[in-house]
Amino acid sequence: MAAEAALTPPTPQERRAIPRIIIKGAGKNNLHLRDVDPQTKTVVIADSNGKAFHNATNFPEKTQILAFSGLKIPNLYDLLYNSDKNALQNVKTYVVAVGVNNRADDDDIAPLADLMRSIQHWASHRNVRIIWTGIPQFHTPPENMQRTIYDLNCLAKDIFEQDFVPAISYDQIYPAPWDITGIHYTTPTAQIILDSVIKHLN
């Protein structure tokens, strides 16, 4: 009986490849997770740097990346809290790679800390896992923005604890040559981040 089951051909849905990456803006009409494939088990939610993962290798099976240009932590909160639990019932892990677009929020990051705690609460309520990746410590932004990035990483470490992936070091950042803002990286950096995330997934 087991041998017969092993010879059962996959269904058309099982044969269909899951789109690796979906690139979107952070406009209100784009802030949804309806594009997630029903087979997906791990969703990576990123800002525009998510595009750098397109050519990365060693992706876990049934993983999708959603790259939202300009995505900020409040957008992430809305994205998760407005998502359809039934449509995402197979998703067990959300990998978050956001925060650099909040670098100018140096006057008061307490509201961002509250949102991060709410995101963790959402994950507990949904019985899913949030893996929060540290924001790379870019050296191009002004000092006050670098400090905000550092503070956000410290907050994330305190909130997500063992599910926080430390930020990569400065010498591991391979900047995009076209980027005048100095906050975008290329595939080699994405690969380093992905390899760190995989260690947390295992």
C-alpha positions in Angstrom: 0.0 0.0 0.0 2.8 2.4 0.9 4.6 1.6 -2.4 1.4 2.4 -4.4 1.1 5.8 -2.5 4.7 6.6 -3.4 3.9 6.2 -7.1 0.9 8.5 -7.0 1.7 11.4 -9.4 1.6 14.9 -8.0 -1.4 17.0 -8.5 -1.3 20.0 -10.9 -1.1 22.3 -7.8 1.8 20.4 -6.4 3.7 20.5 -9.7 3.2 24.3 -10.1 6.2 26.3 -9.1 5.7 28.9 -6.4 6.7 32.4 -7.7 9.9 33.2 -5.7 9.5 37.0 -5.5 6.7 39.5 -5.8 7.7 43.1 -6.1 5.2 45.8 -5.0 5.0 49.4 -3.9 4.0 50.3 -0.3 0.9 52.2 -1.4 -2.3 51.4 0.4 -3.7 49.4 -2.4 -0.7 47.1 -2.4 -0.6 46.4 1.3 -2.0 42.9 1.4 -0.8 39.3 1.3 -3.4 38.0 -1.2 -0.5 37.2 -3.6 0.9 34.6 -1.3 0.7 31.2 -3.0 -1.5 28.6 -1.1 1.5 26.2 -0.9 3.8 28.7 0.8 5.0 27.8 4.2 7.5 30.7 4.7 6.9 34.3 3.7 9.7 36.8 3.6 8.3 40.4 4.0 10.8 43.0 3.0 11.3 46.5 1.8 12.8 47.2 -1.6 15.9 45.3 -0.6 13.8 42.2 -1.0 14.5 42.4 -4.7 18.2 41.5 -4.0 17.1 38.0 -3.0 15.8 37.2 -6.4 19.1 35.5 -7.5 20.0 34.1 -4.1 20.4 30.4 -3.7 19.6 27.7 -1.2 16.1 28.9 -0.7 14.0 26.7 1.6 11.2 24.9 -0.2 7.8 26.7 -0.4 9.2 30.1 0.4 8.0 33.4 -1.1 9.4 36.9 -0.9 7.2 40.0 -1.0 9.2 43.1 -1.6 7.4 46.4 -0.9 9.3 49.5 -1.9 9.3 52.0 0.9 7.8 49.6 3.5 8.0 50.8 7.1 7.2 49.2 10.4 3.7 50.7 10.6 3.0 49.4 7.1 4.1 45.9 8.3 1.8 46.1 11.2 -1.2 46.9 8.9 -0.1 44.2 6.5 -0.2 41.5 9.1 -3.2 42.6 11.1 -5.3 42.9 7.9 -4.3 39.6 6.5 -6.7 36.7 6.0 -5.9 33.8 8.4 -7.7 31.2 6.3 -5.9 32.2 3.1 -2.6 32.0 4.9 -3.3 28.8 6.9 -0.2 27.0 5.5 2.2 29.8 6.4 4.1 28.9 9.5 6.9 31.4 9.5 7.2 35.1 8.5 10.7 36.5 8.0 10.7 40.2 8.4 13.4 42.4 6.7 12.2 46.0 7.3 13.1 49.1 9.3 15.7 51.0 7.3 12.9 53.2 5.9 12.3 54.3 9.5 15.8 55.6 9.9 14.5 59.2 10.0 12.2 58.5 13.0 14.9 59.5 15.4 12.8 61.9 17.4 10.7 59.1 19.1 10.9 55.4 18.4 8.7 54.4 21.3 5.6 54.1 18.9 7.7 51.7 16.7 8.6 49.6 19.7 4.8 49.3 20.6 4.1 48.2 17.0 6.9 45.6 17.1 5.4 44.2 20.3 2.0 44.1 18.7 3.4 42.2 15.8 4.9 39.7 18.1 1.5 39.4 19.8 -0.2 38.9 16.4 2.2 36.0 15.7 1.4 34.4 19.1 -2.3 34.8 18.5 -2.0 33.3 15.0 0.3 30.5 16.3 3.0 31.4 13.7 6.6 32.4 14.0 8.2 35.8 13.3 11.9 35.9 12.5 13.0 39.5 12.6 16.3 40.2 10.7 18.5 43.0 11.9 18.8 46.1 9.8 22.2 46.3 8.2 24.3 49.1 9.8 24.7 51.2 6.7 27.4 53.9 7.0 26.1 56.3 4.4 23.2 57.7 6.3 23.8 60.6 8.7 24.9 59.7 12.2 21.5 60.3 13.8 19.9 57.9 11.3 22.6 55.3 12.0 21.8 55.6 15.7 18.1 55.0 14.9 19.0 51.9 13.0 21.1 50.7 15.9 18.3 51.4 18.4 15.7 49.6 16.3 17.9 46.6 16.2 18.3 46.6 20.0 14.5 46.9 20.4 14.0 44.0 18.0 16.5 41.8 19.8 14.7 42.5 23.1 11.3 41.8 21.7 11.9 38.8 19.4 14.7 37.3 21.5 15.9 34.0 19.9 14.0 34.8 16.7 16.1 37.9 16.1 18.7 37.5 13.5 21.6 39.9 14.2 22.4 42.5 11.6 25.3 41.7 9.3 28.5 43.6 9.8 29.5 46.6 7.7 32.1 44.7 5.6 29.3 42.2 4.5 27.3 45.0 2.9 27.7 45.1 -0.9 25.9 48.3 -1.9 23.9 48.7 -5.0 26.1 50.9 -7.3 23.0 52.8 -8.6 21.8 53.8 -5.1 22.4 57.4 -4.0 20.8 56.9 -0.7 23.2 54.2 0.4 20.6 51.9 1.9 20.2 49.3 -0.9 22.3 46.2 -1.2 22.9 43.5 -3.9 22.6 39.8 -4.1 25.9 38.9 -2.3 24.5 40.7 0.8 21.1 39.1 0.4 22.8 35.7 0.3 24.6 36.3 3.6 21.3 37.4 5.3 19.5 34.4 3.8 22.1 32.0 5.1 21.7 33.5 8.6 18.0 33.2 8.4 18.2 29.5 7.3 20.2 28.8 10.5 17.3 30.1 12.5 14.7 28.1 10.5 16.5 24.9 11.3 
